[in-house]
Amino acid sequence: MLNVIYAATFVALGAIAFALFAAVPRLQRYSIHALVAPPAFGFSAIVGFVIFAFCLSRVARELQMPTVLTALIFVVFGLVGTMLALYLVNLGLRRPFE
């Protein structure tokens, strides 16, 4: 149930950002980006952190990470995943599928 709540917040944030960007004429070209970015951040943050924690657990069994380091790892993986997702969106918008 907690994973649904986590995902729903990012999807709702993306939908709200999409609606706001679609309503403002100067920002309409970024509306797809606003829809994709929040869920991409949430997904890549979780997946990146799980992969990082799995690799780290192989090296050190009882490593206690401070809360700030955990949050930093979440943000770094989330931002990298978001940049990758937005890059793919830009590729798709420049060259639509035929």
N, C-alpha and C positions, 0 to 999 in steps of 0.2 A: 504494500500500500504506500509506503514511503517513496518508492521509486516513481510511482504515478504522480504523487504530489510534486516531487522534484521536477519531473518532466513537464507537468502541466503549467508550472510557473514560467518556464522558458517559452513554451508554446504560446501561452497567453501574452507574454511580453512581446513576442514576435508578431502576434496578431494585432495587438494594440499599436505597435510601432508601424506596421504595414498600413493600418487604417489612417493613422496620422500622416504618414508620408504620402499616401494616395490622395488625401484631402488637400494638401498644399501643392499648388501647381509647380512651384520651383523645385520641390523635392520628389516629384512623382517618378523620376528616373531612378531614384534610390529605393523605391518601395519594395522591390524584390530582395534587395540586400538587407533591408530592415526586417523582412520576414524570415530570412535564412540565418542571420547572425546570432540571435539569442539561442535558438535550439542547437546550433552548431557549437556554440560555446559550452553549453551544458553537457552535450554528448561527449565532446572531445575532452573536457575537463575530467569527467568521470572515467572514461576509457583510458586516458593518459595516466591518471593517477593509479588506476588499478594495475596497469602494466608496470608502472614505476614501482609500486609497492610489491608486486610479485617478483620483479627482478631484484629488488632490495632485500626481500625476505630470503632469497637464495644466498645472499652474501652474509647478511647479519641477522640472526634469528631474533635477538632481543634488542633491537634498536628502537629507542624512544625518540620520536621526532617532536619538537616543539610545535605548538599550534600555528605560529607564524610561518614556519617552514612548510607545514601542510597546506596552509592557505596560499602561499607563494607557488607551490607546485601546482595546485589547482588552477591558479590564474595563468601561469605560464603555459601549461598544456591547453587550457581553454583558449587563450589568445592565438596560439599557433594553429590550433584546429579551426578557429574562426577565420583566420587569414587564409588558410587553405580552402575553406568552403567558399569564401567570397571570391577568391581567385577563380575557382571553378565556375561560379555563377557568372563572373565577368566573361570567361571563355564562352559559356553558353549563350550569353546575350550578344556577344559580338558575332559568333558564328551559329546561328540557329540550326537545329537539326533539320535535315532535308527529308 
